[in-house]
C-alpha cells in the first residue's frame, strides 16, 4: 500500500482542522475546561466507517519495534512543539510552559479513568490505536516516514491524555480486550478507534470488529442512533419559597452516554416564570442552567428544554434545582419533572 493512497482520508481531516489549530496557537490559551481530541465522528459516521473496514487477521506482530514509529517529534504548525507537548497544552487547563513548549504545570484530565492530575509526568499521551496494533493491522508495510506521521497525528482523535495507570492498563489492547473504566467516554472512545483505523486504512480482526459493533450499540445507540428508553420522572410536589430552592431527583440505570438532544420537562405553578431559575445537576456533579431568571411575566406552566448531555453517562442520580430568585413576589408550586436522555 503506497503512502499516496494511505493518508488521503487523514489529509482531508487535517485540512478541516488546520485553521482551528492555528487560531488556538495564536491566542496561546488553555481551554476553559477539559476537552477531548478533535475529529471524533458522529455515531452514524463511525458506523459507516466500521462497515467499510477490511476484516483480516493481524500479522507481522513478531517483527514489531517501537523505534519503527518515531514519536514525539516536532510537528509542523505547532511552533516547534513535539506532539506530546502540543497535546498537553491544547487539551490541558491552566497550562504553563517553560523553555520551548514543555509544560511545567497545569491540570489534565484522563478521560479513560475520569481522573484529574496536576503532575506533568503523570499526564501521559496515549495512542488510541496503539503503535503495535497499527503495525499488525497494516503499518508493517509503511515507510518510516509514514509511521512517524501516524505516531504524531495531532489532527485526528489518535492522541489522548491518560494517567500513567490508565495508559498502562490499556497497553496495546483493542476494544475486544479493553475498554475505559469511565463508561461516559466509551462511546467516543470506540468512535475514535474506528475513525483512526478508517483514516489510515488499517484492518480489523473479526473479534475486534464484533466488539466495536457491540460497543457502538451499547454506548452510542443501536444502528447509529440516539440511545433510547432511558427516562424517568419525579412527581413529588412542593412549595417553592421566595428566594428559596427546591430539589427533586431522578435515578436512572442505563448503559451508555446521554444524548446531545436530551429532554427535560418541568411543570411549575408560578405567576412570574421569569423569577424562576432551573438547573440540572448530573450524576458527576456538573450543574447546567437550563433556564436563567429574567424580567418576564406570565405563568410558568409546563416547559420542555432540549439539553446536550452527550458528555455525561446516563446512569446515576439526576437532580433538578428550582430557585425562586426574587424575594417579595409570589410563592409557587413545583408539580413534577421528567427526563429523557
KETI-446578 format. One record per residue (C-alpha): x, y, z; residue number from 1; chain; residue in one letter. Coordinates in steps of 0.05 Angstrom, whole numbers, m for minus. Example, Ala and Ser with C-alpha at 12.3 -4.5 7.8 and 13.67 -1.06 7.14 Angstrom:
VODO        X        Y        Z     n   chain   res
VODO      246      m90      156     1       A     A
VODO      273      m21      143     2       A     S
//
This chain:
VODO        X        Y        Z     n   chain   res
VODO        0        0        0     1       A     X
VODO       31       67      m21     2       A     X
VODO       32      128       24     3       A     X
VODO        0      168      m32     4       A     X
VODO      m63      125      m23     5       A     X
VODO      m58      113       52     6       A     X
VODO      m67      183       81     7       A     X
VODO     m119      211       33     8       A     X
VODO     m173      209       87     9       A     X
VODO     m125      234      141    10       A     X
VODO     m103      292       97    11       A     X
VODO     m176      312       86    12       A     X
VODO     m187      312      161    13       A     X
VODO     m123      353      171    14       A     X
VODO     m148      408      123    15       A     X
VODO     m213      414      162    16       A     X
VODO     m179      430      228    17       A     X
VODO     m118      470      207    18       A     X
VODO     m150      538      216    19       A     X
VODO     m176      519      285    20       A     X
VODO     m107      495      307    21       A     X
VODO      m74      559      283    22       A     X
VODO     m125      601      319    23       A     X
VODO     m112      562      384    24       A     X
VODO      m37      575      378    25       A     X
VODO      m48      648      362    26       A     X
VODO      m86      663      426    27       A     X
VODO      m39      618      467    28       A     X
VODO      m91      599      519    29       A     X
VODO     m113      535      552    30       A     X
VODO     m185      512      542    31       A     X
VODO     m236      534      593    32       A     X
VODO     m248      462      611    33       A     X
VODO     m220      394      595    34       A     X
VODO     m232      373      523    35       A     X
VODO     m229      310      481    36       A     X
VODO     m186      308      419    37       A     X
VODO     m213      333      353    38       A     X
VODO     m243      292      297    39       A     X
VODO     m287      244      336    40       A     X
VODO     m342      228      286    41       A     X
VODO     m417      223      297    42       A     X
VODO     m444      154      313    43       A     X
VODO     m474      147      244    44       A     X
VODO     m407      164      212    45       A     X
VODO     m369      116      257    46       A     X
VODO     m419       61      239    47       A     X
VODO     m409       75      165    48       A     X
VODO     m333       74      173    49       A     X
VODO     m335        9      212    50       A     X
VODO     m376      m23      156    51       A     X
VODO     m321       m4      107    52       A     X
VODO     m262      m31      146    53       A     X
VODO     m227      m93      118    54       A     X
VODO     m230     m153      165    55       A     X
VODO     m164     m191      167    56       A     X
VODO     m123     m229      218    57       A     X
VODO      m66     m189      249    58       A     X
VODO        3     m206      222    59       A     X
VODO       78     m189      228    60       A     X
VODO       69     m180      303    61       A     X
VODO      136     m213      319    62       A     X
VODO      174     m161      278    63       A     X
VODO      145     m100      314    64       A     X
VODO      194      m49      342    65       A     X
VODO      170       16      374    66       A     X
VODO      230       52      343    67       A     X
VODO      198       40      275    68       A     X
VODO      148       94      295    69       A     X
VODO      190      156      311    70       A     X
VODO      146      193      360    71       A     X
VODO      144      258      400    72       A     X
VODO      176      295      342    73       A     X
VODO      166      368      327    74       A     X
VODO      101      378      289    75       A     X
VODO       92      430      235    76       A     X
VODO       46      487      255    77       A     X
VODO       56      480      330    78       A     X
VODO      115      528      340    79       A     X
VODO      166      471      342    80       A     X
VODO      128      434      397    81       A     X
VODO      131      359      398    82       A     X
VODO       64      324      390    83       A     X
VODO       65      306      464    84       A     X
VODO       78      378      486    85       A     X
VODO       26      405      439    86       A     X
VODO      m29      357      463    87       A     X
VODO      m14      372      537    88       A     X
VODO      m21      446      523    89       A     X
VODO      m81      440      477    90       A     X
VODO     m123      393      520    91       A     X
VODO     m100      415      589    92       A     X
VODO     m124      470      635    93       A     X
VODO      m83      529      661    94       A     X
VODO      m21      501      628    95       A     X
VODO       44      538      639    96       A     X
VODO      104      523      595    97       A     X
VODO      178      533      608    98       A     X
VODO      234      531      558    99       A     X
VODO      207      515      489   100       A     X
VODO      139      482      492   101       A     X
VODO      150      438      553   102       A     X
VODO       92      444      604   103       A     X
VODO      116      456      675   104       A     X
VODO       48      459      709   105       A     X
VODO      m26      453      695   106       A     X
VODO      m86      408      703   107       A     X
VODO     m101      349      659   108       A     X
VODO     m160      302      656   109       A     X
VODO     m151      229      639   110       A     X
VODO     m218      212      607   111       A     X
VODO     m205      137      608   112       A     X
VODO     m208      134      685   113       A     X
VODO     m242      202      698   114       A     X
VODO     m181      226      737   115       A     X
VODO     m150      295      742   116       A     X
VODO      m76      304      753   117       A     X
VODO      m31      364      764   118       A     X
VODO       32      323      752   119       A     X
VODO       63      332      683   120       A     X
VODO       97      264      689   121       A     X
VODO       30      231      705   122       A     X
VODO       m3      262      644   123       A     X
VODO       19      213      591   124       A     X
VODO       m4      213      518   125       A     X
VODO      m37      150      494   126       A     X
VODO      m41      128      422   127       A     X
VODO     m114      105      418   128       A     X
VODO      m95       55      364   129       A     X
VODO      m30       31      395   130       A     X
VODO       32       31      352   131       A     X
VODO       39      m45      357   132       A     X
VODO      m35      m53      339   133       A     X
VODO      m25       m8      278   134       A     X
VODO       37      m49      258   135       A     X
VODO       m1     m114      260   136       A     X
VODO      m60      m82      223   137       A     X
VODO      m21      m59      162   138       A     X
VODO       31       m8      184   139       A     X
VODO       85      m61      176   140       A     X
VODO       81      m44      102   141       A     X
VODO       90       31      111   142       A     X
VODO      154       72      107   143       A     X
VODO      186      100      170   144       A     X
VODO      162      170      149   145       A     X
VODO       91      145      143   146       A     X
VODO       95      113      212   147       A     X
VODO      123      177      241   148       A     X
VODO       64      216      214   149       A     X
VODO       16      166      246   150       A     X
VODO       51      168      314   151       A     X
VODO       49      244      317   152       A     X
VODO      m20      257      288   153       A     X
VODO      m49      316      327   154       A     X
VODO     m107      326      280   155       A     X
VODO     m146      261      288   156       A     X
VODO     m172      232      353   157       A     X
VODO     m110      188      358   158       A     X
VODO      m75      222      417   159       A     X
VODO     m109      226      485   160       A     X
VODO      m84      248      554   161       A     X
VODO      m84      189      602   162       A     X
VODO      m56      178      671   163       A     X
VODO        3      130      676   164       A     X
VODO      m41       76      706   165       A     X
VODO      m96       83      653   166       A     X
VODO      m44       82      597   167       A     X
VODO      m12       20      628   168       A     X
VODO      m79      m15      636   169       A     X
VODO      m97       m2      564   170       A     X
VODO      m30      m25      538   171       A     X
VODO      m37      m45      465   172       A     X
VODO     m105      m78      473   173       A     X
VODO     m161      m67      423   174       A     X
VODO     m235      m56      442   175       A     X
VODO     m247     m131      445   176       A     X
VODO     m195     m135      501   177       A     X
VODO     m201      m68      538   178       A     X
VODO     m249      m11      548   179       A     X
VODO     m242       52      592   180       A     X
VODO     m266       45      663   181       A     X
VODO     m302      112      655   182       A     X
VODO     m366       90      620   183       A     X
VODO     m383      161      598   184       A     X
VODO     m325      162      549   185       A     X
VODO     m335       93      518   186       A     X
VODO     m379      117      461   187       A     X
VODO     m328      170      439   188       A     X
VODO     m271      120      451   189       A     X
VODO     m297       67      402   190       A     X
VODO     m316      121      352   191       A     X
VODO     m246      149      356   192       A     X
VODO     m215       80      348   193       A     X
VODO     m258       65      287   194       A     X
VODO     m243      133      256   195       A     X
VODO     m168      126      263   196       A     X
VODO     m169       56      232   197       A     X
VODO     m211       84      175   198       A     X
VODO     m168      145      163   199       A     X
VODO     m105      102      157   200       A     X
VODO     m139       44      122   201       A     X
VODO     m117       m5      176   202       A     X
VODO     m152      m72      182   203       A     X
VODO     m192     m100      240   204       A     X
VODO     m194     m173      261   205       A     X
VODO     m262     m207      269   206       A     X
VODO     m264     m204      345   207       A     X
VODO     m245     m130      344   208       A     X
VODO     m299     m112      294   209       A     X
VODO     m352     m151      332   210       A     X
VODO     m332     m116      397   211       A     X
VODO     m334      m47      365   212       A     X
VODO     m403      m60      337   213       A     X
VODO     m426      m84      405   214       A     X
VODO     m398      m23      440   215       A     X
VODO     m428       25      388   216       A     X
VODO     m496       m6      401   217       A     X
VODO     m489       m7      477   218       A     X
VODO     m457       61      488   219       A     X
VODO     m478      102      428   220       A     X
VODO     m546       74      409   221       A     X
VODO     m566       17      364   222       A     X
VODO     m555       26      290   223       A     X
VODO     m520       93      298   224       A     X
VODO     m579      127      331   225       A     X
VODO     m591      160      398   226       A     X
VODO     m596      115      459   227       A     X
VODO     m669      102      474   228       A     X
VODO     m715       80      531   229       A     X
VODO     m676      117      585   230       A     X
VODO     m724      163      621   231       A     X
VODO     m755      177      688   232       A     X
VODO     m798      226      727   233       A     X
VODO     m809      255      796   234       A     X
VODO     m879      275      815   235       A     X
VODO     m867      297      887   236       A     X
VODO     m899      366      892   237       A     X
VODO     m873      421      937   238       A     X
VODO     m875      495      953   239       A     X
VODO     m822      540      921   240       A     X
VODO     m810      594      973   241       A     X
VODO     m789      664      955   242       A     X
VODO     m713      665      948   243       A     X
VODO     m710      590      962   244       A     X
VODO     m690      528      923   245       A     X
VODO     m727      462      917   246       A     X
VODO     m693      399      891   247       A     X
VODO     m722      335      862   248       A     X
VODO     m681      275      839   249       A     X
VODO     m690      221      787   250       A     X
VODO     m645      159      788   251       A     X
VODO     m633      123      723   252       A     X
VODO     m598       57      708   253       A     X
VODO     m580       56      634   254       A     X
VODO     m517       39      595   255       A     X
VODO     m480       88      551   256       A     X
VODO     m476      163      545   257       A     X
VODO     m534      212      546   258       A     X
VODO     m559      244      482   259       A     X
VODO     m539      311      454   260       A     X
VODO     m614      325      449   261       A     X
VODO     m636      302      517   262       A     X
VODO     m703      327      540   263       A     X
VODO     m722      358      607   264       A     X
VODO     m795      375      621   265       A     X
VODO     m814      416      682   266       A     X
VODO     m883      434      709   267       A     X
VODO     m888      492      758   268       A     X
VODO     m945      536      780   269       A     X
VODO     m918      607      788   270       A     X
VODO     m947      673      761   271       A     X
VODO     m878      701      742   272       A     X
VODO     m838      650      705   273       A     X
VODO     m781      700      699   274       A     X
VODO     m770      693      774   275       A     X
VODO     m752      620      766   276       A     X
VODO     m683      592      752   277       A     X
VODO     m679      519      732   278       A     X
VODO     m615      479      737   279       A     X
VODO     m598      406      724   280       A     X
VODO     m544      370      765   281       A     X
VODO     m514      309      731   282       A     X
VODO     m491      246      769   283       A     X
VODO     m419      271      766   284       A     X
VODO     m438      337      800   285       A     X
VODO     m437      381      738   286       A     X
VODO     m492      434      742   287       A     X
VODO     m524      463      679   288       A     X
VODO     m571      523      679   289       A     X
VODO     m627      506      632   290       A     X
VODO     m669      568      647   291       A     X
VODO     m640      632      676   292       A     X
VODO     m683      682      713   293       A     X
VODO     m708      743      676   294       A     X
VODO     m758      800      679   295       A     X
VODO     m810      760      641   296       A     X
VODO     m880      752      669   297       A     X
VODO     m934      700      658   298       A     X
VODO     m948      632      689   299       A     X
VODO     m891      582      685   300       A     X
VODO     m936      523      668   301       A     X
VODO     m903      463      634   302       A     X
VODO     m838      475      595   303       A     X
VODO     m793      428      557   304       A     X
VODO     m719      441      546   305       A     X
VODO     m670      406      499   306       A     X
VODO     m602      397      532   307       A     X
VODO     m537      370      505   308       A     X
VODO     m516      317      556   309       A     X
VODO     m471      277      509   310       A     X
VODO     m411      285      556   311       A     X
VODO     m448      250      612   312       A     X
VODO     m461      177      628   313       A     X
VODO     m536      164      631   314       A     X
VODO     m535      121      694   315       A     X
VODO     m539      154      762   316       A     X
VODO     m578      206      800   317       A     X
VODO     m600      269      763   318       A     X
VODO     m625      327      806   319       A     X
VODO     m668      386      785   320       A     X
VODO     m656      450      824   321       A     X
VODO     m712      502      821   322       A     X
VODO     m698      570      852   323       A     X
VODO     m745      629      861   324       A     X
VODO     m694      684      852   325       A     X
VODO     m740      741      874   326       A     X
VODO     m759      756      945   327       A     X
VODO     m821      798      955   328       A     X
VODO     m860      769      897   329       A     X
VODO     m902      706      898   330       A     X
VODO     m891      635      921   331       A     X
VODO     m900      578      872   332       A     X
VODO     m912      503      870   333       A     X
VODO     m866      452      839   334       A     X
VODO     m911      399      807   335       A     X
VODO     m866      348      771   336       A     X
VODO     m809      339      723   337       A     X
VODO     m786      286      675   338       A     X
VODO     m721      269      640   339       A     X
VODO     m708      231      575   340       A     X
VODO     m634      220      557   341       A     X
//
